[in-house]
Structures are given as C-alpha cells and as structure tokens.
C-alpha cells in the first residue's frame, strides 16, 4: 500500500495554556496512509500546527490577488488555488495564515489576501521564504516557525482587530432578528462602510436611482419589509465585504479587474459614466446599473421575491444571460448559474430558505456551521454596513 511521508516537527514542551513553545523541538516522522481521508490528514497536521480557533468560524473572501494558494500547513504543500472573490469559511489563525475551509477542502491561506469583517485583506505581498513564491513549500516545523515569525514582525493589526470584532456577532435564537455586526473604524487611507461619509454616499445613490428600479415588495422572515438600502448593502457586502480601499489605501480589485464597493468592471463604469475608483461614484454606478437590471428582458418580467433574488443573480452574471430566463427555484434545482450568489442575497436580506436551498447551502457554502448560523452571520454582517 502506498504511503506518503510528511516530515512533521512537533513541540516537546507546551505552556500551561497549551501554547506551542519555541524550544525545545523533537523531530518525528509521521506517516499517513494514502487511503486515509483528507479530513484525517488535516486533523493530523492540525495537532501539530494548533491553529487558534477562538472566535471562529467566520465568513471570509479571497481578495487582492489573482489566485490564492490553499496550503496543507503554513507555507506548506499547495493543494489548490482559488480566485479572488471566492467565499471561504475561516476556521482559525496561525501566524501569517488563516485556517480555512473552501469548497469542502481545508487548509491554510495567507492572511494578506483574505478579507474578513473588520479586517480587510491588505493585499501586500508577504516575504516568501525559500521557493514558496513559485509554489514550493517548507517542512512543517519550518513553515510554522516562519509563519509565526512573520506575523510577529508584521505591523498590521489584523489579529487584534479580528479578535475584538468577533465578540460582537449575535446569532438568532427563537426566531429573533440578529443584531447588526459593525465594522471597525477606518485607519490610514482605508475607505470602507465605516467611513464617515459612507451612509451619505449610499443614501445619495439610492435617492438618485432606486426610484427607477421597479423594486418588488418583499417581506423577510422577521416580518420586515426589505428596503432598497438593505438590498444595496447586501450587494456591497457580497461583492466587497464593504471595503473600497484597504488600510494601505489599495483599491479592492478582483482578479478580472472589477473595482471598489460594488466591484464595477472598467468598461461597465465607463458606460455608466462613473469613476469606479471614487467611492461615491462607485455606489452611484452600482445603483444606476440596477435600473437596467430590474427592467432587463428576464428580470423585468418577474415579480416578488423571484424578481428580487434574480436581480442579484443578474448583477453577478450580467442582465442578459439566458440562465435568468427561468425562476430562481429552477436555477437551484439545476445547480447552474449564480445559485450561490442568489442564496447569499436571500440570507443577507433575512429571507427564509427552501428545503432544497438549505441542502445546497449545507453542502456547498456553510462549511462546518449549521445553515441557520451561516445565514444569521450573513444577515448580521450585511446589516452592519454603515452602522
């Protein structure tokens, strides 16, 4: 039977609190049977890495890069790559890396390219030890120590920001509405949903264009009528996590060039007559684009909840995609088109999911969390924008 050998270095001495000490180390060879599941392999590795999982899981997004590597351990073997904009479940942190789950795979992604509420991706290129820049890896012990050394040298306050923010999230109990999850105050050149002018920018955009949307009348599971402002916030959260520029002043830009709060493509922005790099104009452009979306060939013929959700899908896919011809229920059943995007719209707005939708979320989106916990988190974060 084939075996793969991972050279793991485990700590021989642990602090009273269970933290890994820098020394002394004892080297040991850990053999993993290739027939074991990926989950078993990850469990064995994590016994050595010991990621801090307090305050997790939370929802994150790959950001500020073309494709981000998912590694088996910090600076470890590359398992896969995921494009900017990919939604991930952040399960913990170790040094420079987040412990994450994405599309059923668990591993480690560099924090500089992962946005979580209150801690947007810096997008700054890290120091790449050895040949890791070109896809190489460090042995486990060296990867852990290098990652922790890199984190201690960093001037970013990502970890402390994340720790303080996670204590404010509130889940639903007994059908009550979750409280809004607010972002931290902007620092440096950051422009985000906590910037002093964000609400003014949003209000101006809604006032100028939303009256032309043919917006449907929809009530969510909490008995609240969905407003145009809430719909805009949902799209902003899904697109950029409410971050226009990060703490270094870097514009939130996807791997394909979409920019800012509402991730406007350059050509789309030009057609709308806005400067996508300007936060106020970015929101104006997004609101103006929805005028076209709500009156487009397929979305314009729909009504009620289906119109609302498919408008979100159309924003993601383009309003003239033939995949918008049917209902959202058809899209979910076929598992084609922007299913995940539409489901995020529903959860951000507090709209109850069907049994089929809950199955999809459980299998494809929620990771280790329950469907309800995941939905509540999206609702809380979306409604926290601008608060």
C-alpha positions as CSV (number, residue, x, y, z in Angstrom):
1,X,0.0,0.0,0.0
2,X,1.4,3.4,-1.0
3,X,2.2,5.7,1.8
4,X,3.2,9.4,1.8
5,X,5.5,10.7,4.5
6,X,5.1,14.1,5.9
7,X,8.1,15.3,7.9
8,X,6.4,16.9,10.9
9,X,8.2,18.6,13.8
10,X,6.1,18.7,17.0
11,X,6.8,20.7,20.1
12,X,8.0,18.6,23.0
13,X,7.1,21.2,25.6
14,X,3.7,23.0,25.9
15,X,3.0,26.1,28.0
16,X,0.4,25.8,30.8
17,X,-2.2,27.4,28.5
18,X,-1.5,24.9,25.8
19,X,0.6,27.2,23.5
20,X,3.5,25.9,21.5
21,X,6.8,27.0,22.9
22,X,9.6,27.9,20.5
23,X,12.0,25.3,22.0
24,X,12.9,22.6,22.5
25,X,11.6,20.6,19.5
26,X,11.8,16.9,18.8
27,X,11.7,15.7,15.2
28,X,9.4,12.9,14.3
29,X,8.3,11.2,11.1
30,X,4.6,11.0,10.8
31,X,3.3,8.5,8.1
32,X,-0.1,8.9,6.7
33,X,-1.8,6.1,4.8
34,X,-2.8,7.3,1.3
35,X,-6.1,5.6,1.7
36,X,-7.0,7.9,4.7
37,X,-9.4,10.7,4.1
38,X,-8.3,14.3,3.5
39,X,-10.1,15.1,6.8
40,X,-7.9,12.6,8.7
41,X,-4.7,14.1,7.1
42,X,-5.8,17.6,8.0
43,X,-6.6,16.5,11.6
44,X,-3.1,15.0,12.0
45,X,-1.5,18.2,10.7
46,X,-3.5,20.4,12.9
47,X,-2.4,18.6,16.0
48,X,1.0,20.0,15.2
49,X,0.0,23.4,13.9
50,X,-2.5,24.0,16.6
51,X,-4.4,27.0,15.0
52,X,-6.1,29.4,17.3
53,X,-9.8,28.8,16.7
54,X,-11.2,31.1,19.4
55,X,-13.8,33.4,17.9
56,X,-14.2,31.4,14.7
57,X,-15.7,30.3,12.3
58,X,-16.5,33.5,10.3
59,X,-17.1,34.2,6.7
60,X,-14.2,35.5,4.6
61,X,-13.4,36.3,1.0
62,X,-10.2,35.8,-1.1
63,X,-9.2,39.3,-2.1
64,X,-6.4,41.4,-3.5
65,X,-4.8,38.7,-5.7
66,X,-5.4,36.8,-8.9
67,X,-5.4,33.3,-7.4
68,X,-4.6,32.4,-3.8
69,X,-2.9,29.1,-2.8
70,X,-4.5,26.8,-0.3
71,X,-1.7,25.0,1.6
72,X,-1.7,21.9,3.8
73,X,0.0,23.9,6.6
74,X,1.5,27.4,6.8
75,X,4.0,27.7,3.9
76,X,3.2,24.0,3.2
77,X,2.3,21.9,0.2
78,X,-0.1,23.6,-2.2
79,X,-3.4,21.8,-2.5
80,X,-5.3,24.1,-4.8
81,X,-5.7,27.7,-5.9
82,X,-8.8,29.9,-5.6
83,X,-9.7,33.1,-7.5
84,X,-10.2,36.5,-5.8
85,X,-13.8,36.8,-4.8
86,X,-14.1,33.2,-3.6
87,X,-16.1,32.9,-0.4
88,X,-14.4,30.9,2.3
89,X,-15.0,29.8,5.9
90,X,-12.3,31.0,8.2
91,X,-11.9,28.4,11.0
92,X,-8.8,29.7,12.8
93,X,-5.5,31.5,12.6
94,X,-1.8,30.5,12.9
95,X,0.9,33.1,12.4
96,X,0.6,34.7,8.9
97,X,-2.1,32.3,7.8
98,X,-5.8,31.7,8.3
99,X,-7.0,28.1,8.7
100,X,-9.9,27.9,6.2
101,X,-12.4,25.7,4.5
102,X,-13.3,26.3,0.9
103,X,-15.4,24.1,-1.3
104,X,-15.1,21.2,1.1
105,X,-11.3,21.5,1.3
106,X,-9.5,22.6,4.5
107,X,-6.0,24.2,4.6
108,X,-4.2,27.4,5.1
109,X,-4.4,30.7,3.2
110,X,-2.2,33.8,3.7
111,X,-4.0,36.5,5.7
112,X,-2.8,39.3,3.4
113,X,-5.2,38.0,0.7
114,X,-8.2,37.1,2.8
115,X,-10.8,39.7,3.9
116,X,-13.0,39.1,6.9
117,X,-15.3,41.6,8.6
118,X,-13.3,44.3,10.4
119,X,-10.0,43.0,8.9
120,X,-9.9,43.5,5.1
121,X,-7.1,41.9,3.1
122,X,-4.1,44.2,2.9
123,X,-3.1,42.8,-0.5
124,X,0.5,43.4,0.4
125,X,3.0,40.9,-0.9
126,X,4.5,38.9,2.0
127,X,8.1,37.8,2.3
128,X,8.2,34.4,0.6
129,X,10.6,32.0,2.3
130,X,12.6,29.5,0.2
131,X,10.9,28.8,-3.2
132,X,7.3,29.2,-1.8
133,X,6.7,32.1,-4.2
134,X,6.9,29.7,-7.2
135,X,4.8,27.1,-5.5
136,X,7.4,25.3,-3.3
137,X,6.9,24.6,0.4
138,X,8.7,24.4,3.7
139,X,8.7,21.4,6.0
140,X,6.0,21.7,8.6
141,X,8.2,22.8,11.6
142,X,9.9,25.4,9.5
143,X,6.6,26.5,8.0
144,X,5.1,27.0,11.4
145,X,8.0,28.9,12.9
146,X,8.5,31.1,9.8
147,X,4.8,31.9,9.7
148,X,4.8,32.9,13.4
149,X,8.0,35.0,13.0
150,X,6.4,36.7,10.0
151,X,3.3,37.5,12.0
152,X,5.3,39.0,14.9
153,X,7.2,41.2,12.5
154,X,4.1,42.5,10.8
155,X,2.9,46.0,11.6
156,X,-0.7,45.1,10.7
157,X,-3.2,44.9,13.5
158,X,-5.3,42.3,11.7
159,X,-5.3,39.8,14.5
160,X,-6.2,42.2,17.3
161,X,-8.9,43.7,15.1
162,X,-10.4,40.3,14.3
163,X,-10.3,39.3,17.9
164,X,-12.2,42.3,19.1
165,X,-14.7,42.1,16.3
166,X,-15.8,38.6,16.8
167,X,-17.2,39.3,20.3
168,X,-19.9,41.5,18.8
169,X,-21.6,39.0,16.5
170,X,-25.0,37.8,17.6
171,X,-26.9,34.7,16.4
172,X,-30.6,34.2,16.1
173,X,-32.5,32.5,18.9
174,X,-36.1,31.7,18.9
175,X,-36.7,33.5,15.5
176,X,-35.5,36.8,16.7
177,X,-33.7,39.1,14.3
178,X,-29.9,39.1,14.6
179,X,-28.3,42.3,15.7
180,X,-26.1,44.1,13.1
181,X,-22.4,43.4,13.1
182,X,-20.5,46.6,12.6
183,X,-17.0,47.1,11.1
184,X,-14.1,48.8,12.9
185,X,-13.3,52.4,12.3
186,X,-11.2,53.2,9.2
187,X,-7.5,53.7,9.6
188,X,-4.9,55.3,7.4
189,X,-6.2,55.6,3.9
190,X,-8.9,53.0,4.3
191,X,-12.3,53.6,2.8
192,X,-15.0,51.2,3.9
193,X,-18.5,51.0,5.2
194,X,-17.4,52.6,8.5
195,X,-16.0,55.7,6.7
196,X,-17.8,58.9,7.9
197,X,-19.4,59.6,4.5
198,X,-20.4,56.0,3.6
199,X,-24.1,56.5,4.6
200,X,-24.3,59.8,2.7
201,X,-22.8,58.1,-0.4
202,X,-25.3,55.2,-0.1
203,X,-28.3,57.5,0.5
204,X,-27.3,59.7,-2.4
205,X,-27.1,56.7,-4.7
206,X,-30.4,55.2,-3.6
207,X,-32.1,58.6,-3.8
208,X,-30.9,59.3,-7.3
209,X,-31.6,55.9,-9.0
210,X,-33.6,53.4,-6.8
211,X,-37.0,55.1,-7.6
212,X,-36.4,53.8,-11.1
213,X,-35.8,50.2,-10.1
214,X,-39.3,48.7,-10.2
215,X,-38.4,47.3,-6.8
216,X,-40.6,44.4,-5.7
217,X,-42.5,44.3,-2.3
218,X,-40.9,41.6,-0.2
219,X,-41.1,40.8,3.5
220,X,-38.4,38.8,5.2
221,X,-38.7,36.1,7.8
222,X,-38.6,38.6,10.6
223,X,-41.6,40.4,9.3
224,X,-39.6,43.4,8.0
225,X,-40.2,44.8,4.5
226,X,-36.9,44.6,2.5
227,X,-35.8,48.2,1.7
228,X,-33.7,49.3,-1.3
229,X,-31.0,50.4,1.1
230,X,-30.8,46.9,2.6
231,X,-30.7,45.4,-0.9
232,X,-27.8,47.7,-1.8
233,X,-26.0,46.8,1.4
234,X,-26.4,43.1,0.6
235,X,-24.8,43.5,-2.8
236,X,-22.0,45.6,-1.3
237,X,-21.3,43.0,1.3
238,X,-21.3,40.1,-1.1
239,X,-19.1,42.0,-3.6
240,X,-16.5,43.6,-1.4
241,X,-17.3,43.0,2.3
242,X,-17.9,46.7,2.5
243,X,-14.2,47.5,1.7
244,X,-13.5,50.1,-1.1
245,X,-9.8,50.6,-0.1
246,X,-7.9,48.6,2.5
247,X,-5.9,50.1,5.3
248,X,-2.9,50.6,2.9
249,X,-5.1,52.6,0.6
250,X,-5.2,49.8,-2.0
251,X,-8.3,49.7,-4.1
252,X,-10.3,46.4,-3.7
253,X,-9.9,44.8,-7.2
254,X,-10.8,41.4,-8.3
255,X,-8.6,39.1,-10.4
256,X,-10.7,40.2,-13.5
257,X,-10.4,43.9,-12.7
258,X,-13.7,44.7,-11.0
259,X,-13.3,47.6,-8.6
260,X,-14.4,49.0,-5.3
261,X,-17.5,48.7,-3.1
262,X,-19.7,47.3,-5.9
263,X,-17.0,45.7,-8.0
264,X,-17.7,47.6,-11.2
265,X,-15.8,46.5,-14.3
266,X,-13.8,49.3,-16.0
267,X,-15.9,49.1,-19.2
268,X,-19.2,49.0,-17.2
269,X,-18.1,52.0,-15.2
270,X,-17.3,54.0,-18.3
271,X,-20.6,53.1,-19.8
272,X,-22.3,54.3,-16.6
273,X,-20.3,57.5,-16.7
274,X,-18.7,57.0,-13.3
275,X,-15.2,56.7,-11.9
276,X,-15.2,53.3,-10.2
277,X,-12.1,54.2,-8.1
278,X,-14.1,57.0,-6.4
279,X,-16.3,55.5,-3.5
280,X,-19.3,57.8,-4.0
281,X,-19.3,57.3,-7.8
282,X,-18.8,53.6,-7.4
283,X,-22.1,53.4,-5.4
284,X,-23.8,55.7,-7.8
285,X,-22.7,53.4,-10.7
286,X,-24.0,50.3,-8.9
287,X,-27.4,51.9,-8.2
288,X,-27.6,53.1,-11.8
289,X,-26.8,49.7,-13.1
290,X,-29.7,48.2,-11.1
291,X,-32.0,50.4,-13.1
292,X,-31.0,48.4,-16.2
293,X,-31.1,45.1,-14.2
294,X,-34.6,45.5,-12.9
295,X,-36.0,46.4,-16.3
296,X,-34.0,43.8,-18.3
297,X,-35.5,41.2,-20.5
298,X,-35.7,38.4,-18.0
299,X,-35.7,40.1,-14.6
300,X,-38.2,42.7,-15.7
301,X,-40.8,40.0,-16.3
302,X,-40.5,38.5,-12.9
303,X,-42.3,39.6,-9.7
304,X,-42.0,39.5,-5.9
305,X,-39.2,37.5,-4.3
306,X,-38.1,35.9,-7.5
307,X,-37.5,39.3,-9.1
308,X,-35.5,40.4,-6.1
309,X,-33.2,37.4,-5.9
310,X,-32.8,37.1,-9.7
311,X,-31.8,40.8,-9.8
312,X,-28.9,39.9,-7.6
313,X,-28.0,37.0,-9.8
314,X,-28.2,39.3,-12.9
315,X,-25.8,41.7,-11.2
316,X,-23.4,38.9,-10.9
317,X,-24.0,37.2,-14.3
318,X,-25.0,40.1,-16.5
319,X,-28.7,41.0,-17.0
320,X,-28.9,39.4,-20.4
321,X,-27.7,35.9,-19.5
322,X,-30.2,33.3,-20.8
323,X,-29.8,31.4,-17.5
324,X,-32.0,34.1,-16.0
325,X,-35.0,33.1,-18.2
326,X,-36.3,30.6,-15.6
327,X,-37.0,31.1,-11.9
328,X,-34.5,31.0,-9.1
329,X,-36.0,27.7,-8.0
330,X,-35.2,26.3,-11.4
331,X,-31.6,27.5,-11.1
332,X,-31.3,25.9,-7.6
333,X,-32.7,22.7,-8.8
334,X,-30.4,22.5,-11.8
335,X,-27.5,23.9,-9.7
336,X,-26.4,26.2,-12.5
337,X,-25.9,29.9,-12.9
338,X,-25.4,32.2,-9.9
339,X,-27.0,29.9,-7.3
340,X,-24.6,30.7,-4.5
341,X,-24.9,34.4,-5.2
342,X,-28.7,34.3,-5.1
343,X,-28.7,32.4,-1.9
344,X,-26.3,34.9,-0.3
345,X,-28.8,37.7,-1.4
346,X,-31.6,35.8,0.4
347,X,-29.6,35.2,3.5
348,X,-28.2,38.8,3.7
349,X,-31.8,40.0,3.5
350,X,-33.1,37.6,6.1
351,X,-35.3,35.7,3.7
352,X,-36.2,32.1,4.6
353,X,-34.6,29.3,2.5
354,X,-36.5,26.4,0.9
355,X,-35.5,22.9,1.8
356,X,-33.7,22.5,-1.5
357,X,-31.8,25.7,-0.9
358,X,-30.9,24.7,2.6
359,X,-29.4,21.5,1.3
360,X,-27.3,23.4,-1.2
361,X,-26.1,25.8,1.5
362,X,-25.2,22.9,3.8
363,X,-23.3,21.1,1.1
364,X,-21.6,24.0,-0.7
365,X,-21.5,27.1,1.5
366,X,-21.9,26.7,5.3
367,X,-18.8,24.5,5.9
368,X,-18.8,23.3,9.5
369,X,-21.5,25.6,10.6
370,X,-25.2,25.0,10.6
371,X,-27.2,26.5,7.8
372,X,-29.1,28.8,10.3
373,X,-25.8,30.0,11.9
374,X,-24.3,30.8,8.5
375,X,-27.5,32.6,7.3
376,X,-27.6,34.6,10.5
377,X,-24.0,35.7,10.2
378,X,-24.5,36.9,6.6
379,X,-27.6,38.9,7.7
380,X,-25.7,40.4,10.7
381,X,-22.7,41.5,8.7
382,X,-24.7,42.8,5.8
383,X,-27.0,44.9,8.1
384,X,-23.9,46.1,10.0
385,X,-22.6,48.0,7.0
386,X,-22.6,51.7,7.7
387,X,-23.6,51.3,11.3
